[in-house]
Amino acid sequence: TAANALKLASELYEGTSVNEYVNYMRKVSDILLNTRPTAVSLPNAINFIMSRLLRNIDKIGDINEAKAIVRNAADEFIKRSKKALELIGEIGARRIRDGDVILTHCNSSAALSIIIRAHEMGKDIRVFATETRPRFQGLITVKVLAEKGIRVSLVPDSAIRLIMKKIDKVIVGADAIAANGAVVNKIGTSQIALIAHEARVRVFVAAETYKFSPATVIGELITIEERSPDEVIPKEKLSKYVRIKVRNPAFDVTPPEYVDAIITEQGIIPPQAAILILKEEYGWIIKDYLFKLSSEDEEEVTTK
């Protein structure tokens, strides 16, 4: 995780200058931010840790004190993350009825926490998990659920419309949630939500509040990561075809109207209430974004 990465980078720093340490941590943060452009949890974790370092910069006496701030902030974020998963599982499991057939996509710790907790409550459930091409994360999901004693079936991504008539609820995770309640998740999520909407099957998104994107409040778009074509088709196979391009978007966007509810550690909300979570959890970040925007506008006016 980003929190663990920052914590490790901090421990590896061998200098004694606090100012140089802060610059070093900023560079590490920038490197981490470029590794997964779609995952909002990454910048939120970095902001959580770095903000605590920067707000105490004038009070820091030495390098050990600076490192302690980063270490404690990282540990706090990790602790909150684990607690969030537990609460999401507890809250979401109450929405699952005995005998429910559930469809899930990819491999989401939050979504699995709900399914596993429902099973622990003694509810008789069955799960269909998509294979989730091209990286087949569904194989991880079925392994985890089977080890818990849950009846689970692996199905091709292309079979969703056929099996939807068997499904009572769709439960998926999220890599990011926008201010309007749109959900960014593993590629294929939006078509599952569309098919569920057509079949009148309820769609639940399990997401920790650190998956909500404060940047979307000021109009920023969430970047959809494109991964290597080699994941779709090996180079040696592709070389047999002439003038063929391969696209491999890793995520897609599900409109809020295809989501019935978002299950967070703070409770279950309609997607339209995402803005309330953002204001409560990330109001200070949003204010910072707005301040930077107004400063840029003033500079632009001054230079004209």
C-alpha positions, 0 to 999 in steps of 0.5 A, spaced: 500 500 500 501 507 499 502 508 506 507 502 507 511 504 501 511 511 504 513 508 511 518 504 508 521 510 504 522 514 510 525 508 514 530 508 508 532 515 508 539 516 511 540 523 511 540 528 517 537 534 514 529 535 515 528 540 509 532 535 505 528 529 508 521 533 506 523 534 499 525 526 499 518 524 501 515 529 496 519 526 490 517 519 493 510 521 493 510 523 486 513 517 484 508 513 487 502 517 484 504 515 477 504 508 479 496 507 479 493 513 476 486 511 477 486 508 484 484 514 488 486 511 495 493 512 493 493 520 493 488 520 499 493 515 503 499 520 501 495 526 502 493 523 509 500 522 511 504 528 508 499 533 510 501 531 517 508 532 516 507 538 513 503 541 518 508 540 523 514 542 519 515 548 523 515 544 530 520 538 528 526 538 532 530 533 528 530 527 523 527 522 528 521 526 530 520 527 522 520 520 521 516 518 527 510 523 524 510 519 518 511 512 521 505 514 526 501 517 520 502 511 516 500 506 521 494 510 523 492 510 516 493 502 515 489 501 522 483 505 519 483 502 513 483 495 516 477 497 521 473 500 515 473 493 511 470 490 518 465 495 518 463 495 511 463 487 512 458 488 518 454 493 515 453 490 508 452 483 510 445 485 513 443 487 506 444 480 504 438 475 505 438 467 507 438 464 500 441 470 496 445 468 489 450 474 489 454 476 483 461 479 484 467 482 479 474 482 480 477 481 487 475 487 492 477 486 499 471 490 501 466 486 497 468 480 499 468 482 506 460 483 506 460 476 502 464 472 508 461 476 513 454 474 511 456 467 511 459 467 518 452 470 520 450 463 518 446 465 511 446 460 506 448 464 500 451 462 493 456 466 489 458 467 481 464 470 480 467 473 473 473 471 471 475 478 470 479 478 464 485 479 462 488 478 468 483 473 471 483 476 478 476 472 479 481 466 480 483 469 487 476 471 489 473 464 488 479 461 491 478 466 497 471 464 498 471 457 497 476 456 502 471 460 507 466 454 505 462 458 500 459 455 494 462 459 488 462 458 481 467 462 476 463 464 470 466 468 463 465 475 463 461 474 456 456 470 460 453 475 465 447 477 461 445 469 461 446 468 468 443 475 471 436 471 471 439 467 477 442 473 481 439 476 487 444 482 488 450 484 485 456 486 490 462 490 487 468 494 489 471 501 487 477 504 485 474 511 485 468 514 486 467 521 483 463 527 486 457 525 482 456 518 485 459 515 479 464 509 480 470 507 477 472 500 477 475 494 474 473 494 466 467 490 465 463 493 471 459 498 468 456 493 463 455 488 469 451 494 472 447 496 465 445 488 465 443 488 472 439 495 471 435 492 465 434 485 469 432 489 475 437 486 480 440 491 485 447 493 485 451 495 491 458 498 491 463 496 497 468 502 498 472 505 503 471 513 504 478 513 502 476 511 495 472 517 494 475 523 489 476 530 492 479 532 486 472 531 482 469 536 486 473 541 482 471 538 475 478 534 475 476 527 471 479 520 474 484 518 469 482 511 466 489 507 466 491 503 460 495 497 461 500 493 456 497 490 450 501 483 452 495 482 457 490 481 452 494 477 447 502 475 447 506 479 442 508 472 438 501 471 437 500 479 435 505 479 430 502 474 426 496 479 424 498 485 420 496 492 422 492 490 428 492 495 435 490 492 441 487 496 447 487 494 454 483 499 459 484 497 466 477 500 468 471 503 466 466 508 469 459 506 472 454 512 472 450 513 478 443 511 476 446 504 475 448 503 482 443 502 488 447 504 494 454 505 496 456 501 502 461 505 506 464 504 513 460 510 515 453 507 513 450 505 506 448 511 502 445 513 495 451 514 490 448 522 489 450 523 497 457 522 495 459 529 495 457 529 502 462 524 504 467 528 500 465 534 504 466 531 511 472 527 509 476 531 505 473 538 506 480 541 507 483 538 501 477 541 497 479 548 500 486 547 498 484 545 491 480 551 490 485 556 493 490 553 488 485 554 482 484 561 485 491 563 485 492 560 478 486 565 476 489 571 479 496 570 476 493 569 469 490 575 470 496 579 472 500 576 466 495 579 461 
